[in-house]
Amino acid sequence: MNEGRIIQDKEIKSKIVSERPYQEWLDKTRLHLKDVPYTNETCPIETIDIKTRQRLFNYTFEDIQEVITPMAIVGKEALGSMGIDTPLAVLSDRPQLISNYFKQLFAQVTNPPLDGIRENIVTDISLNLGKDRNIFSITERQCRKLRIQNPVISNADLEKIRSIEIESFKAETIQILYSKAQGLNGLEDALDNIVKQVEKALDNKSNIIILSDRGVNQEFAPIPALLACSYVNHQLNRLRKRSYFDIIIESAEPREPHHFATLFGYGASAVNPYMVNEIIRMQVKEGFITGMDEQKAVDNFNKAIGKGILKVMNKIGISTLHSYRGSQIFEIVGFNSQFVEKYFPYTASRIEGIGLYEIEKEIDQRYKQAYPDNQIDKNLGLNVGGDYRWRRNGERHLFNPTTVSKLQQAVRLSDQASYNVYSNAINEQSESLMTIRGLFEFDNLDPIPLEEVEPWTEIVKRFKTGAMSYGSISREAHENLAIAMNRIGGKSNSVKVVKTESVFKKILMVIVEILLSNKLHLGRFGVTSHYLTNAKEIQIKMAQGAKPGEGGQLPGEKVLPWIASARNSTPFVGLISPPPHHDIYSIEDLAQLIFDLKNANREARINVKLVSEVGVGTIAAGVAKAKADVVLISGYDGGTGASPLTSLKHAGLPWELGLAEAQQTLVLNDLRSRIVVECDGQLKTGRDVAIAALLGAEEFGFATAPLVASRLYNDA
């Protein structure tokens, strides 16, 4: 306006970046961690043996063999599949790390997830440590920071920071331990005392605070690192001193990407997982990790965690760890509101649960395991774990040898007695603190005669089998599911299945999953116009239950020649999809895709799949306004496809929460009559279907249970 002309974007940016010598400032004043000289300081020596400490910090055999070791060997997180059927952390009867009560949020519709592989150029997990200065005073001093390329740091790097003697940097270590004898009061007092120690350190000009749980013993127990980090972060923010320092966590707790993500989400700037480093070195010495030295294995683990953190950030559409730090993009499931308000304020939490008292009791339970009364228990190994696979003495699973065998026996012999054993076992497990729906009780008042109830032949027409890739299961498996659903009048979600006339004749009612908007001929999934015209229902998958915010994966060994041909891809080359619809930024974009698909097949219903999370009701209302015919609310625990272990267990919410929110939001906005509501995610019995119906669902999806019934799945 002032110059009376249109100024081009390039000219504006050039003017801004040339106003000051930014690069010169960075080169002159920014300090890189790799340039900080090593000192002769060594890590503190622990006074108790590693096995006892592993029990104190709740390590299991599964943590070491299935989580830590694979990352140390190949430098990336291990994959799992078939969803998760273990209890929520708050319902488990085993001690839990408090990170397990946090569920990752993710982008769907209103903002897109990020493709961390193909859009890698805009991603960055490096962080800068040091005092933040007035952002309105643009001076050379703003660049005086300590840059860490990977915020998962080694023991040696932590010691460099701990003993740093360079202008503008000073580190102070504060122990996050409490007196075991004082119990709950000791834990609460210790947290308040930590805040006072941080304030004192700031008065002494420290600008890097290291919160360390080293030094545990029978007298002093570790405060959960996430609890201490969040409390320091928020209390110093209330005191208006948070910008004066950065937090480094030195802890034995974190061992998987989700644990690190929660620490960064609540204010940490770097994490040193010293116990994991110790375990990896033991694994190398004992021959469980071969072909590399100890340092290489530790570097691989740190690299894998960095990739895992990046994936968690990308789910919500955040490209840099600097933006993700302190963002608190989680929902809590199972903490009481007073506890959340004090220690994790501004975090979504819709149901009540435990507090500081129960957390201290769980720490005490771990101490009893670490210091048993008799010598025999002391000589036993770690707990087996059993979170990802059923184990005899491990975590409880809804699908276990008894329920699997009874279900298969029931369907093969048409044996109602076997099915009753199966359904009773599932329903009783649900009531034994496994799921949210297990906490429900049916009201038996005013029953009606069975003759007045909708017949089963009509009810099953509301059933669908889930979306499973051709390659993850075989053509025969797809046909088996499709034929079964057609016989009872249900629908088979054939997904990206074989494109042959014989299959089209058998699959009379199919659902096609479109994974990239406006790319219906995507070779990777074999979706063509011919395929679309044979669909009775077209599903737009905005997110997947097992891995919301991420794309699917098919390992190279599963891409056999005939599968590659159907997918128009190369045999034995692994397939990794971009996040579903990462080019949809709004309801308007989704409405355009719905319009295009209705033009591709005027007869088909358009189904939009969402995954349960806080706010999903608002998105469901937008889907209804966009003229979709069906909205599917999927639970986090479902999903038959391959998924990183972190996503499998920690991303998304139970369908009970998302379905109830969607139903209520649609009703409040007078939109419920416009759209059919569907639900899926570890539905196993008629009781599950009934509760989903009570919460608002009209149609129901099954995936894991049909595979078990077909003997296509075995949790071995």
BELCOR-V651948 format. One record per pair of residues at least 24 apart in sequence whose C-alpha atoms are under 8 Angstrom apart, sorted by sequence separation. I is the first residue (numbers start at 0). J is the second residue. D is the distance in Angstrom with one decimal. If there is no record, write none. Layout:
BEGIN
I:J:D / I:J:D
END
This chain:
BEGIN
124:148:6.9 / 125:149:5.5 / 126:150:6.7 / 143:167:7.4 / 173:197:7.6 / 224:248:7.2 / 247:271:7.6 / 249:273:6.9 / 250:274:7.4 / 251:275:7.0 / 478:502:7.2 / 481:505:7.3 / 482:506:6.7 / 509:533:7.3 / 510:534:5.7 / 513:537:7.6 / 551:575:5.9 / 552:576:6.4 / 604:628:5.7 / 605:629:6.3 / 606:630:5.7 / 607:631:6.1 / 608:632:6.4 / 609:633:6.1 / 610:634:6.0 / 611:635:6.9 / 633:657:8.0 / 654:678:7.3 / 124:149:6.4 / 125:150:6.4 / 467:492:7.6 / 468:493:7.9 / 469:494:7.5 / 481:506:5.6 / 508:533:7.9 / 509:534:5.0 / 510:535:6.4 / 511:536:6.8 / 512:537:6.4 / 513:538:6.4 / 514:539:6.9 / 550:575:6.6 / 551:576:5.2 / 604:629:7.3 / 606:631:7.1 / 608:633:7.2 / 610:635:6.9 / 632:657:6.6 / 654:679:7.4 / 124:150:7.3 / 224:250:6.7 / 463:489:5.7 / 464:490:6.7 / 465:491:7.2 / 466:492:5.1 / 467:493:7.0 / 468:494:6.0 / 469:495:6.0 / 507:533:8.0 / 508:534:6.4 / 509:535:5.7 / 510:536:4.8 / 511:537:4.8 / 512:538:4.9 / 513:539:5.2 / 514:540:6.2 / 550:576:4.5 / 551:577:7.7 / 632:658:6.0 / 654:680:6.9 / 398:425:8.0 / 460:487:6.8 / 462:489:5.2 / 463:490:4.7 / 464:491:5.1 / 465:492:5.5 / 466:493:6.3 / 467:494:6.1 / 468:495:5.8 / 469:496:5.0 / 478:505:7.3 / 481:508:8.0 / 498:525:7.4 / 508:535:5.4 / 509:536:6.4 / 510:537:5.1 / 511:538:5.7 / 512:539:5.9 / 513:540:6.4 / 514:541:7.9 / 549:576:7.9 / 550:577:4.9 / 551:578:7.8 / 224:252:7.1 / 397:425:6.1 / 459:487:6.6 / 460:488:4.9 / 461:489:6.1 / 462:490:6.6 / 463:491:5.6 / 464:492:5.7 / 465:493:8.0 / 466:494:5.4 / 467:495:8.0 / 468:496:6.7 / 469:497:7.0 / 478:506:7.3 / 496:524:7.9 / 497:525:7.8 / 508:536:7.7 / 510:538:6.2 / 512:540:6.3 / 549:577:6.9 / 550:578:4.1 / 171:200:6.7 / 223:252:7.7 / 459:488:6.9 / 460:489:4.3 / 461:490:8.0 / 463:492:6.8 / 495:524:5.0 / 496:525:7.3 / 549:578:4.4 / 550:579:5.9 / 459:489:6.1 / 460:490:7.5 / 495:525:5.8 / 503:533:7.3 / 548:578:5.8 / 549:579:6.8 / 397:428:6.7 / 456:487:7.2 / 495:526:6.4 / 548:579:7.1 / 397:429:7.8 / 498:530:7.3 / 586:618:8.0 / 590:622:7.7 / 593:625:7.4 / 662:694:7.1 / 229:262:7.9 / 232:265:7.0 / 589:622:7.8 / 593:626:7.4 / 658:691:7.7 / 662:695:5.5 / 171:205:6.3 / 197:231:7.9 / 228:262:7.0 / 232:266:5.9 / 593:627:6.6 / 169:204:7.1 / 170:205:5.6 / 173:208:7.2 / 175:210:6.2 / 586:621:6.0 / 590:625:4.6 / 659:694:5.3 / 169:205:4.7 / 170:206:6.3 / 171:207:6.4 / 172:208:6.0 / 173:209:6.0 / 174:210:5.9 / 175:211:5.7 / 176:212:6.1 / 186:222:7.2 / 194:230:7.9 / 208:244:6.8 / 210:246:7.2 / 213:249:7.6 / 225:261:7.1 / 229:265:5.2 / 397:433:8.0 / 586:622:7.0 / 589:625:7.1 / 590:626:7.1 / 655:691:7.3 / 658:694:6.4 / 659:695:6.8 / 57:94:7.3 / 168:205:7.1 / 169:206:5.7 / 170:207:4.5 / 171:208:5.1 / 172:209:4.5 / 173:210:5.1 / 174:211:4.8 / 175:212:5.2 / 190:227:6.6 / 194:231:5.8 / 198:235:8.0 / 206:243:6.0 / 207:244:5.3 / 208:245:6.2 / 209:246:6.0 / 210:247:6.2 / 211:248:6.2 / 212:249:6.5 / 213:250:7.0 / 225:262:5.7 / 228:265:6.7 / 229:266:6.6 / 542:579:6.2 / 590:627:8.0 / 658:695:6.8 / 57:95:7.5 / 129:167:7.8 / 168:206:6.4 / 169:207:6.2 / 170:208:5.8 / 171:209:6.0 / 172:210:6.1 / 173:211:6.1 / 174:212:5.7 / 179:217:7.4 / 180:218:6.9 / 193:231:7.5 / 206:244:4.1 / 207:245:5.1 / 208:246:5.0 / 209:247:4.7 / 210:248:5.1 / 211:249:4.6 / 212:250:5.4 / 213:251:7.9 / 224:262:7.8 / 228:266:6.8 / 541:579:5.6 / 587:625:7.4 / 658:696:7.4 / 57:96:7.5 / 129:168:6.8 / 168:207:7.3 / 170:209:7.1 / 172:211:6.8 / 174:213:7.3 / 176:215:7.2 / 179:218:5.4 / 205:244:7.3 / 206:245:6.4 / 207:246:6.1 / 208:247:6.1 / 209:248:5.8 / 210:249:6.0 / 211:250:5.9 / 212:251:7.2 / 228:267:6.8 / 540:579:6.6 / 541:580:6.2 / 586:625:6.9 / 612:651:5.7 / 655:694:7.4 / 178:218:6.0 / 179:219:5.3 / 190:230:7.6 / 194:234:7.2 / 207:247:7.2 / 209:249:6.7 / 210:250:7.9 / 225:265:7.5 / 525:565:5.8 / 540:580:7.9 / 611:651:5.9 / 612:652:5.3 / 178:219:4.8 / 179:220:5.6 / 194:235:7.5 / 524:565:7.7 / 525:566:4.5 / 610:651:6.7 / 611:652:5.1 / 616:657:7.1 / 620:661:7.6 / 177:219:5.4 / 178:220:6.4 / 201:243:7.4 / 524:566:4.9 / 525:567:6.4 / 610:652:7.7 / 611:653:6.4 / 615:657:6.2 / 619:661:6.0 / 637:679:7.2 / 638:680:7.1 / 176:219:5.9 / 177:220:5.5 / 201:244:7.6 / 523:566:4.8 / 524:567:7.6 / 611:654:5.6 / 637:680:4.0 / 176:220:5.4 / 177:221:6.5 / 522:566:5.4 / 523:567:6.0 / 610:654:7.8 / 612:656:7.6 / 613:657:7.1 / 616:660:5.1 / 617:661:7.3 / 620:664:6.8 / 630:674:7.0 / 632:676:7.5 / 634:678:7.9 / 636:680:5.8 / 637:681:5.2 / 176:221:4.6 / 177:222:6.6 / 259:304:7.7 / 522:567:4.8 / 523:568:6.0 / 611:656:6.9 / 612:657:5.9 / 615:660:7.1 / 616:661:3.8 / 619:664:8.0 / 620:665:5.7 / 628:673:7.5 / 629:674:5.5 / 630:675:6.3 / 631:676:6.0 / 632:677:6.2 / 633:678:5.7 / 634:679:6.4 / 635:680:6.9 / 636:681:6.4 / 175:221:6.3 / 176:222:5.3 / 466:512:7.4 / 522:568:6.7 / 611:657:4.3 / 614:660:7.8 / 615:661:6.4 / 616:662:7.3 / 619:665:7.3 / 624:670:7.8 / 628:674:5.2 / 629:675:4.6 / 630:676:5.2 / 631:677:4.4 / 632:678:5.0 / 633:679:5.0 / 634:680:4.7 / 175:222:5.5 / 610:657:7.6 / 611:658:7.2 / 616:663:7.6 / 617:664:6.7 / 623:670:6.7 / 627:674:7.1 / 628:675:6.2 / 629:676:5.8 / 630:677:6.1 / 631:678:5.5 / 632:679:6.7 / 633:680:5.7 / 634:681:7.8 / 161:209:7.8 / 256:304:5.3 / 260:308:5.8 / 616:664:5.4 / 620:668:7.6 / 629:677:7.0 / 631:679:7.5 / 175:224:7.6 / 255:304:6.9 / 256:305:7.8 / 259:308:7.2 / 616:665:7.2 / 257:307:7.9 / 620:670:6.9 / 623:673:6.6 / 256:307:5.2 / 257:308:7.4 / 260:311:7.2 / 523:574:7.8 / 623:674:6.0 / 175:227:7.0 / 256:308:5.8 / 257:311:7.8 / 268:324:7.3 / 267:324:7.0 / 266:324:5.6 / 267:325:7.5 / 264:323:6.3 / 265:324:6.8 / 266:325:4.3 / 537:596:7.8 / 263:323:7.3 / 264:324:4.9 / 265:325:4.6 / 263:324:5.0 / 264:325:4.5 / 265:326:6.9 / 263:325:6.3 / 264:326:5.2 / 265:327:5.8 / 264:327:4.8 / 547:610:6.8 / 639:702:6.8 / 264:328:6.8 / 515:579:6.0 / 516:580:5.8 / 638:702:7.4 / 639:703:6.4 / 497:562:7.9 / 514:579:5.2 / 515:580:5.0 / 543:608:7.8 / 637:702:8.0 / 638:703:7.7 / 261:327:7.6 / 514:580:6.4 / 515:581:7.8 / 516:582:7.4 / 534:600:7.9 / 537:603:6.5 / 539:605:7.5 / 541:607:6.9 / 542:608:6.5 / 543:609:7.4 / 544:610:5.8 / 637:703:7.7 / 498:565:6.4 / 516:583:7.7 / 532:599:7.0 / 535:602:7.0 / 536:603:4.8 / 537:604:6.2 / 538:605:6.0 / 539:606:6.0 / 540:607:6.0 / 541:608:5.6 / 542:609:5.6 / 543:610:6.5 / 497:565:5.7 / 531:599:7.1 / 532:600:5.5 / 535:603:4.6 / 536:604:4.5 / 537:605:5.0 / 538:606:4.4 / 539:607:4.8 / 540:608:4.8 / 541:609:5.7 / 542:610:5.9 / 496:565:7.4 / 531:600:6.7 / 534:603:6.3 / 535:604:6.5 / 536:605:5.9 / 537:606:5.9 / 538:607:5.7 / 539:608:6.1 / 540:609:7.0 / 536:606:6.8 / 538:608:6.8 / 495:566:7.7 / 528:599:7.4 / 517:592:7.0 / 130:206:5.8 / 516:592:6.5 / 129:206:5.7 / 129:207:6.4 / 128:207:7.2 / 471:553:6.8 / 470:553:7.3 / 471:557:7.1 / 470:557:6.0 / 470:558:6.4 / 547:635:8.0 / 552:640:7.6 / 553:641:7.1 / 470:559:7.8 / 544:633:5.7 / 546:635:7.8 / 551:640:7.2 / 552:641:5.9 / 543:633:7.6 / 544:634:5.6 / 545:635:5.8 / 551:641:7.0 / 552:642:7.2 / 544:635:4.7 / 545:636:6.4 / 551:642:7.4 / 470:562:6.0 / 544:636:6.6 / 545:637:5.7 / 546:638:7.9 / 469:562:6.9 / 544:637:5.5 / 545:638:4.5 / 544:638:5.3 / 545:639:7.4 / 543:638:7.0 / 545:640:7.3 / 546:642:6.1 / 545:642:6.5 / 546:643:7.7 / 547:646:7.6 / 546:646:5.2 / 545:646:6.6 / 546:647:6.2 / 545:647:5.1 / 547:650:6.7 / 546:650:6.7 / 547:651:6.7 / 545:650:7.7 / 544:651:7.3 / 233:342:7.7 / 132:242:7.6 / 233:343:7.9 / 28:139:7.4 / 131:242:5.3 / 230:341:7.9 / 233:344:7.8 / 28:140:7.6 / 42:154:6.8 / 130:242:6.2 / 131:243:6.0 / 230:342:5.2 / 29:142:5.5 / 30:143:7.1 / 32:145:6.4 / 42:155:7.8 / 130:243:4.6 / 131:244:7.5 / 229:342:6.4 / 230:343:7.2 / 28:142:5.9 / 29:143:5.0 / 30:144:6.0 / 31:145:5.6 / 32:146:5.9 / 41:155:7.7 / 129:243:7.5 / 130:244:5.1 / 157:271:7.0 / 229:343:6.3 / 24:139:5.6 / 28:143:5.1 / 29:144:5.2 / 30:145:4.8 / 31:146:4.8 / 32:147:5.7 / 129:244:5.9 / 130:245:7.3 / 28:144:7.6 / 29:145:6.4 / 30:146:6.1 / 31:147:6.6 / 32:148:8.0 / 42:158:6.9 / 128:244:7.8 / 129:245:6.1 / 226:342:6.9 / 25:142:5.7 / 29:146:7.2 / 41:158:6.9 / 128:245:5.9 / 152:269:6.8 / 154:271:6.7 / 24:142:6.5 / 25:143:7.9 / 37:155:7.6 / 40:158:6.5 / 150:268:6.7 / 151:269:5.9 / 152:270:6.1 / 153:271:6.0 / 37:156:7.9 / 150:269:4.5 / 151:270:5.1 / 152:271:5.1 / 153:272:7.7 / 154:273:6.5 / 38:158:7.5 / 150:270:6.3 / 151:271:5.9 / 152:272:7.8 / 153:273:7.5 / 37:158:8.0 / 38:159:6.3 / 151:272:7.6 / 37:159:5.6 / 40:162:7.7 / 154:276:7.9 / 36:159:7.0 / 153:276:7.7 / 32:156:7.6 / 35:159:6.8 / 38:162:7.5 / 97:223:7.2 / 96:223:7.6 / 98:225:7.1 / 35:163:7.8 / 97:225:7.3 / 97:226:7.8 / 544:680:7.3 / 128:268:7.1 / 127:268:7.9 / 126:268:6.7 / 220:362:7.7 / 153:297:7.8 / 152:301:7.3 / 217:366:8.0 / 151:301:5.7 / 149:301:7.8 / 149:302:7.8 / 151:304:7.4 / 151:305:7.0 / 150:305:7.7 / 96:252:7.8 / 149:305:6.7 / 98:257:7.4 / 98:258:5.8 / 101:261:7.8 / 52:215:7.9 / 98:261:6.6 / 45:213:7.2 / 46:214:7.1 / 187:355:8.0 / 45:214:6.1 / 47:216:6.8 / 471:640:6.8 / 43:213:7.7 / 45:215:8.0 / 46:216:7.5 / 183:355:7.2 / 467:639:6.8 / 468:640:7.6 / 183:356:5.9 / 186:359:7.4 / 467:640:6.9 / 183:359:6.0 / 182:359:6.8 / 124:305:7.2 / 124:309:6.9 / 123:309:8.0 / 67:254:6.8 / 122:309:7.8 / 66:254:7.7 / 67:255:7.5 / 66:255:6.9 / 62:254:7.8 / 115:309:7.2 / 125:319:7.9 / 126:320:6.9 / 56:251:6.7 / 115:310:6.7 / 123:318:6.5 / 124:319:5.7 / 125:320:6.7 / 126:321:6.0 / 56:252:5.9 / 122:318:4.6 / 123:319:4.7 / 124:320:4.7 / 125:321:7.5 / 121:318:6.3 / 122:319:5.4 / 123:320:6.4 / 124:321:7.3 / 115:313:6.2 / 121:319:7.9 / 114:313:6.7 / 113:313:4.7 / 112:313:5.7 / 113:314:6.4 / 112:314:4.9 / 113:315:7.4 / 112:315:5.3 / 113:316:4.8 / 111:315:7.4 / 112:316:4.2 / 113:317:7.1 / 110:315:8.0 / 111:316:5.9 / 112:317:7.8 / 113:318:7.2 / 110:316:7.2 / 67:275:7.4 / 71:279:7.1 / 103:311:7.6 / 106:314:6.0 / 105:314:4.9 / 106:315:4.5 / 104:314:7.7 / 105:315:4.2 / 106:316:6.4 / 68:279:7.1 / 104:315:6.7 / 105:316:7.7 / 67:279:7.7 / 68:282:7.8 / 63:278:7.8 / 72:288:6.7 / 71:288:7.9 / 435:653:7.7 / 436:655:6.9 / 68:288:7.3 / 435:655:6.9 / 72:296:6.2 / 75:299:7.7 / 104:328:5.8 / 71:296:4.7 / 74:299:4.3 / 75:300:7.5 / 103:328:6.6 / 104:329:5.3 / 480:705:7.5 / 71:297:6.2 / 73:299:6.8 / 74:300:5.7 / 103:329:4.7 / 104:330:6.9 / 71:298:7.6 / 72:299:6.7 / 74:301:7.8 / 75:302:7.3 / 76:303:6.0 / 102:329:5.4 / 103:330:6.6 / 71:299:5.0 / 72:300:7.8 / 74:302:5.9 / 75:303:4.2 / 76:304:7.5 / 101:329:6.0 / 102:330:5.2 / 70:299:6.5 / 71:300:4.4 / 74:303:4.7 / 75:304:7.5 / 101:330:5.7 / 102:331:6.2 / 70:300:5.0 / 101:331:4.6 / 102:332:7.3 / 75:306:7.1 / 76:307:6.9 / 100:331:5.7 / 101:332:6.4 / 71:303:7.8 / 75:307:7.7 / 100:332:5.5 / 67:300:7.3 / 70:303:5.8 / 100:333:6.3 / 314:547:7.2 / 315:548:6.9 / 100:334:7.6 / 314:548:4.3 / 313:548:7.5 / 314:549:6.4 / 463:698:7.8 / 465:700:5.9 / 467:702:8.0 / 476:711:7.8 / 461:697:7.1 / 462:698:6.0 / 463:699:6.2 / 464:700:5.5 / 465:701:5.5 / 466:702:7.5 / 461:698:4.7 / 462:699:5.0 / 463:700:4.7 / 464:701:4.8 / 465:702:4.6 / 461:699:6.2 / 462:700:5.8 / 463:701:6.2 / 464:702:5.4 / 462:701:7.5 / 464:705:7.4 / 89:332:7.4 / 89:333:5.2 / 88:333:7.6 / 89:334:7.9 / 436:687:7.5 / 436:690:7.0 / 425:683:7.6 / 426:684:7.6 / 425:684:7.5 / 426:686:7.2 / 422:683:7.9 / 422:684:6.0 / 89:352:6.8 / 89:353:7.2 / 95:361:7.4 / 347:613:7.5 / 94:361:5.3 / 94:362:7.5 / 94:364:7.1 / 94:365:7.0 / 330:612:8.0 / 330:613:7.3 / 410:708:6.7 / 407:707:7.0 / 85:386:6.6 / 93:394:7.6 / 406:707:7.7 / 407:708:5.0 / 406:708:6.2 / 407:709:7.4 / 407:710:7.1 / 83:387:7.3 / 403:707:6.7 / 403:708:7.9 / 55:362:7.7 / 57:365:6.7 / 79:387:7.7 / 56:365:7.5 / 85:394:6.9 / 86:395:7.1 / 55:365:5.4 / 85:395:5.9 / 86:396:7.5 / 54:365:6.4 / 55:366:5.8 / 85:396:4.8 / 54:366:7.6 / 84:396:5.4 / 85:397:6.7 / 55:368:7.7 / 84:397:5.6 / 54:368:6.6 / 55:369:5.8 / 84:398:7.0 / 54:369:5.2 / 399:714:7.7 / 52:369:7.4 / 51:369:5.2 / 51:370:7.5 / 60:381:5.7 / 59:381:5.4 / 60:382:6.1 / 61:383:6.0 / 62:384:7.3 / 58:381:7.2 / 59:382:5.0 / 60:383:4.9 / 61:384:5.3 / 58:382:7.7 / 59:383:5.6 / 60:384:6.2 / 61:385:6.7 / 59:384:5.1 / 61:386:7.9 / 389:714:6.7 / 388:714:6.2 / 389:715:7.2 / 54:381:6.8 / 388:715:6.7 / 53:381:7.9 / 50:381:7.8 / 91:432:6.9 / 90:432:5.0 / 91:433:7.1 / 90:433:5.9 / 90:434:7.4 / 86:432:6.9 / 87:433:6.5 / 86:433:4.2 / 87:434:6.6 / 85:433:6.8 / 86:434:6.1 / 257:645:6.0 / 256:645:6.5 / 255:645:7.2 / 257:649:7.1 / 108:541:6.9 / 107:541:6.0 / 107:542:6.6 / 112:548:5.6 / 112:549:7.6 / 107:548:7.2 / 105:547:6.6 / 106:548:6.0 / 105:548:5.6 / 117:577:7.9 / 82:545:5.8 / 114:577:5.7 / 114:578:6.1 / 80:545:8.0 / 113:578:7.0 / 112:578:6.4 / 114:581:7.4 / 113:581:6.5 / 111:580:7.2 / 112:581:5.5 / 111:581:4.7 / 111:582:6.5 / 111:583:6.0 / 110:583:7.1 / 111:584:5.6 / 109:583:7.7 / 110:584:4.7 / 108:583:6.1 / 109:584:5.5 / 110:585:6.4 / 108:584:6.0 / 109:585:4.5 / 108:585:5.5 / 109:586:6.4 / 108:586:6.2 / 108:589:7.2 / 107:609:7.3 / 104:612:6.6 / 104:613:8.0 / 109:618:7.5 / 108:618:7.2 / 105:650:7.8 / 103:649:6.0 / 104:650:6.5 / 105:651:7.6 / 102:649:5.1 / 103:650:4.5 / 104:651:6.2 / 101:649:7.2 / 102:650:5.4 / 103:651:6.0 / 102:651:6.0 / 99:649:7.2 / 102:652:6.7 / 84:636:6.5 / 82:635:7.9 / 83:636:4.8 / 82:636:5.2 / 83:637:6.7 / 82:637:4.6 / 81:637:7.1 / 82:638:4.9 / 81:638:5.8 / 82:639:5.8 / 80:638:7.4 / 81:639:3.9 / 82:640:7.9 / 80:639:5.7 / 81:640:6.2 / 80:640:5.3 / 81:641:7.6 / 80:641:4.6 / 79:641:5.6 / 80:642:5.9 / 78:641:6.2 / 79:642:5.4 / 78:642:5.3 / 79:643:6.0 / 83:647:6.5 / 78:643:4.4 / 79:644:5.5 / 82:647:6.2 / 83:648:6.4 / 77:643:6.0 / 78:644:5.5 / 82:648:8.0 / 76:643:6.3 / 77:644:6.3 / 80:647:7.5 / 76:644:7.3 / 79:647:7.2 / 84:681:7.3 / 82:681:7.8 / 81:703:6.5
END
